[in-house]
Amino acid sequence: MPVDKSQIKEFEKIVVDGIELTADWNRMFDQRTLFDYDSTGCMDKITDLEGGESMGWCYQCGQCLPVCPVDAVGGQYGPMRIAKKLQQGIDLFGDPDMWKCTSCMNCLRVCPKEVNMIKIMPAARAVAVLESNVPKELQDVFEKTFEYGNPLGESPRKRADWVAETGSTAPTMKELARPVDALWFVGSYPSYHKRGKDASRALAKVLNLLGIDFGILGTEEKDDCDSMRLAGETGLFEEFAEYNIKTFKKYKFNKILLTDPHALNAFRKEYPKYGGNFEVVHYSTFLAPLMSQLNFTKELNYKVTFHDPCYLGRHNGEFEAPRNCLKAIPGIDLIEMGRCREQSFCCGGGGGGMWLDGFMSDHINERLSENRVREAVETGADVLAVCCPYEVSRFEDAVKSTGNEGKLLVKDIAELMEEALG
């Protein structure tokens, strides 16, 4: 930076500790101006939002940075970094940082001031959505969800086709026309994506072998839309929540069984705001106490490591059930990764991240899923077990991109159950 000579003060002679310094050594500088920006305006844009208030509580302790998964892969991220940028006059609404957060909740776990990104980012993103300031790939997903009822853009008429395609038995509530114990909300990825269908087939088989009285919605089902809400599309979320609640209320059941932890989060924490008060349970929680009733016929002989989904673990406090399911499968040796349970890493799919891989590639050194796969490989495991629909495809892609094909399989817990059943 060039020196402003007008700031230089020279003294003819100065003595320091008995040593006389000439003018070349005694130049004194006025305090330089470090910033000349408005340090309140950009912060106020966030803290004035309903849900954004806690952004102003950050006192720069930095505890969020070591646990932020986006920062870990070179994203230069975390609540502290965002707060500092806002204080420096950087407008979040025009900055890539608006879309990097995966809502993993790990920063909130350690924050002494409870700076809550789970509220801050959806509130800020909702404004960006209203202003049509959204990454194109995310906007495409919003449009597909609105038009087709699912983010993959598949025909709503094909939502239950996985049943016949996989040879499964999963009757619809409309066909049954009677009360059931469990209404299974299958979800979009498990209904349409090839690997999601594999897990759906496996879970249907397990439910039938256990004699569970269940039904699915079939073509009446629409996406839970929790990812869209976290990505700022609150209007779409509200519309779908009201539709799904109305559909649920058409039928009689004791509980809603869920494949997807994101749907679990929506139904448990958000749907009650719209009159949807139901007992909801993730399939791992539901099956864990029933595992002894399954007649397993095959020892798998796998070393397995388990990835805690952010929205099942940190968001909803379920850490034991998936592990209990795995431990009950014969031949499985469960090995924990260093980052597990409350400290688990993030696959990168939450908070709209599932649809932002192209955007994120410009701002990080490696995908979060690749970082996690490397950790899984380091354990010496044969299988990375998951219980969230986003994770099979994300981690399988990461296995390929990190050069670990043949070293690590990615399987849903239900698929491991099916395999051990023979």
N, C-alpha and C positions, 0 to 999 in steps of 0.2 A: 504494500500500500504506500503511495507517495507521501513524503513528509510535507506537511503544511509549514513552510518556513516561518509564517507569522506566529506560529505557536512556540517557536524556539526562544528561550531566554538564555542569554550567555552572560557569564560573569567574568570580569577581567582576571580575578584570582579568587580561588577558594581553597581553604586548608581543611583536609580531612585526616584526623588522627595524626596531625603533625606533618602530613604530606601535602605539598602544594600542587594543586591540579591546574593545568592550563585550560583555556577555553575549549579546547578539543575534547576535554574529559568532563566538563561540568555543565553540559547542556541540560536544561530542565524543561520538561514538557508540561503544558497544561493538560488536564484530564480530557481524553478524547471522548467524543460522543459515540456511545455504543449503539444507540438506536434513535430513530426520529419518527417512530410510528405510533399509532394509537394503540395502546396496550389493553384497551378494554372493549372496543367495539366488536371484534370478532369473537371474543369469549362470550360477550353478552348475547350474541346471536344463538349460541347453544344453550346457555344457562337460562335464557328466557323461555325456552321451549318446555312444555309439560313433559317431564321425564329427563330433561337435560340438565336439571339444576346441579346435580352432583359433580359435573365437570369442573365447576368452580371451586370444589373442595380440595382438589389436588394440591398437595404441598411439596411435590417434587421429591419424595423420599426414594423413588426408584425401585420399590419392591416389585412393581408390576413387570418390569422389563425382563428379569430372568425367567419368568413363567409364561410370557407371551409367546405363543407358538409362531406368530407371524414375524416377530423380532428374531426368533431363533433361526429362521431361514433367510435372514438378510433383509427383512421388510422395513427395518428402522421404525418399529411400531411400539404401541403400548399407550395407555392413558397418560402417562407422564410426558411422553413425547408429543402427544396431541395437545395437551394442556400448554406445553411450552410454545408450540407453534401458534396456538390461539393468542397467547400472551404477546407473541412477536408480531401479531397483526396478520397472520395468514388465515385466509378464509377457508374453512373446512368444506364449504359447499362447492368450491372449485378445486379441491385437492383430492388426489387419489386415496388419501387416508380415509375418506368417507366410506370406501367400499372394501377395505382390507380386513376389517374385524369379522371373525367367524363366530362371534358370540359364545365362545367356549367357556366363559365365566371363570377362567383361571385367575385373571387379574383381580376380580372381585373377592376371590377366596383369600388373597393375601393383603388386600388394600386396607390400611388402618383407618382411612377416611371414608370407606365404602363408596368410592367413585364407581358408579354402576353403568358399565358399558352396555349391559343388557337392556337398559332403558334409554341411555343416551343415543346410541347409534340408530335404533329404529325411529326415534323421534326426529333426529336430524335427517335420516334418509327419507322419511315421509314428506318432508319439505322438498327435498331434491326430486322425489317422484312427481309431486305436484307441479314442479317447475320443469319437468321433462328433462332433468339433468341426470340421466341414468346410463350406465354402460350398455351398449347395444345388446350384448348377449343376455343380459339380465332383462332388458325390455322385451326381448323375444320370448323369454320364458313367461313373463307376465301375460303376454298376449296369447300364448298357447294355453296357459292355464285358464284364462278367461273364456277362450273359445271352446276348448275341448274338455275342461274339467281336470286336466292333468298337465304337468310341466313338460312332459315328453312330446306333447302334440299328437297323441294317439287317439283313435276314435273311441268315444265313450261307449259305443256299442260293443267294443271288444274287451271291455274291462274284466269280464269274467271268463274270457276265452282260455285263460291259463288253466282252468279246471279241466276242460276236455283235452287241451294240448298236453298236459302233464299226466293225464290219467288219474287225476285226483277226485276225491269225493268231498265236495264242499257245497251243500245245498244253499240256495238263496232264501232269505227271509220270506220273500214273496211266495216262493214255492212251498215252503213249510206251512205258512199261514197259521202259526201257533207260537206260543211263548217258547223261548229257549233259555238255557243257562247263560250262554256267551254269544254275543254278537261280535264276530271277528271282523274288525275294520282292517282290511288287507293293506291298503295304501297303494299309491301310484307306482312306485318302482317295483314292488313285489307283484304287481298285476301286469306290467308291461315289459320290463327289462328282462332279458334272457336269464341273467344270474339271479334276478329277483324272483322269477318264476320258479327257479330251482329250489330256492328257500321256501317259497309258498307251498310247493308240492311236498317238501319234507315236513313242514309244519302240519299240513293237512293230514298227512299219514300218521304223525304222532298223535294228533287230536283224536283221530278215528280209532287208533289202537287203544287209547285210554278210555274210549267210550264217552267222550265229551259231547254234550248236547249243544251244538253250535250252528250258526248260520252266518252267511255273508250277505252283503247288500247287492253284490253284483253290479249291474249297470246303474243302479241307483246311487252308488258311491261316487263321491267327488273328493278331490285332494283336501287334506286337512289345512293346507295353506299356511302353516306356521313359518316356513322358510320365507314365504312372500311377505308375511307380517314383519319379520325381522329385517327383511330387505327394504322395508318402507312402504309396501303396497297394502296399506291398512284397509282401504276400501274393498279391495279384492278379498282380503281375509274376512272382513265382516260379512260380505255377501255369501261366501262359502260356509262360514260358521253358521249363519242363519239357515242355510239350505240343509247342511248336515244335521243340525239339531232337529229341524222339522222332520227330516227323514227318520232319525233315530226314534222320535216320539210316535211314529206310526206303528212301532213294534214293541213287543214286551220281551224283556230280557233282564237278567240279573246284573250283568257286567259287560263292558266293552273290552274285548281282547285286542291288543295292538301289536303289530309287527314292528312299527317304527317309533323310536323314542321321541322323535320330533312331534309326532301325532299325540303321543302320551302327554307331552308337555302342553300342547295346545288344548287338549280335552280337559286336562287337570287344572290348568291355571288360567286359560283364556276363555274357553267356552262358557264357564259359569257366568261370566259377565253378560252373556247373551241369553241366559236362561237354560243353558245346557249343563245340568248337574247330574252327572252319571258316575257310577263306580267304574274306574278304568284301571287296566293292569297290562303291563308289558308281558309278552309271552314267556320270557325267561322267569319272571316272578311267578307267573301262573304255573309253570311246569316244574319248577324246582322241588316243591314238596311232593310231586307225583312221580318223580323219576324212578323210585323203587318199584313202581307198578309196571314198568316197561320190561318186556322180555328180550333183553339184548342177547344176540346170538353170535356176535363177532367181536373179538378183541382188536382194537385199532392199532395199538402199538405206535402211537404218535407222541412226539414231544410237542406240546401245544402251548403257545403264548396267547394271552387274551388282551384285546384292545377295549378299554372302557369307553363306550360312547359318551361324549360330553353331556348329551341330553338325557341319558339314563343315569349316569353317575353324578357328576357335580350338580346338574340342574334338578335331579329328582331323587338323589340319595340312594340309588340301588347299585350296590357293588357286589353283594354276596350271591344273589340268585344266579347270575350267569356262571359264576365260578362253581357253584354247587351243581348246576346242570352238567358242566364239563367234568367235574370230579366223579360224577355218577356214571359216566360213560366208560365201559371197561377198556383198559389198555391205554388210557390217556395219562400222560405225565405233564402236569400243569407247571409251566415255568413263567415267572413274572418278569416283565420288563422293568427297567429301573424307574421309568415314569409310568406309574399305574395308580389305580384307585383315584383318590382325590387329586393326585398330581399327574394324572394321565395326560398325554399329549393329545393333540386334536388332528383329525383326519383332513380338515380343511373344508368340509362340506357344509358346515352350519352357517347360519346367518346369511344365506344366499350364496355362500362360497361354492356350493355344488355347481352353480351355473356361471362361475366367474374364473374358471381356470385360464382362459385366454387373457383376460384382464390382469390376473395376478402374475402371470408369467413375466410381465414387464416390470414387476416391482419386487420380486423375490429371487433368491439364488436357486432354490429348489422347491418343489411342491411339498406341502406339509406331509402328504401321504408318503412321499419318497423318504423323507426324514424318518418317519415312523417305521417304514418297512426296513430301513437300514438297522434300526434299533431291534426290531423283531429278529432279523437274521443274526444279529450279534448274540442272541440268547442261545443259538443252536437249535431253535425250534424247527420242526417240520411243517407246522401249520400255524397260521395266524387266524385265530377264531374271532368272529365278530357277531354282533346281534343288532345291527342297524343296517337298513337296506342300502344306504349310500356307500357303505364301507367296502363291500365286496368288490364292486366295480372300481372304486378309487384305489384300493390297495392292489388289486390285480394289475391295473395299469402301472402302478408304481413298481411292482415286482419286475415287470418287463423293462421299464425305463431305467431301473437301477442295475440291470443285468443279473437279476437273481432268479430268473426262470430255472426251474428244476431244483432250486434250493428251498423254496417256500411256497406252500399252497395257502390260499385264502378261502376259508369256509365259514358259512353261517353255522352257529351252534346247532340249529335244527338239522342242517345237512350232516353234521357229525352224528347226531342221534339216528338219523335215517340209515347212515352207513353201518352203524353198530347194530341196528335192528336186522340187517341182512337183506 
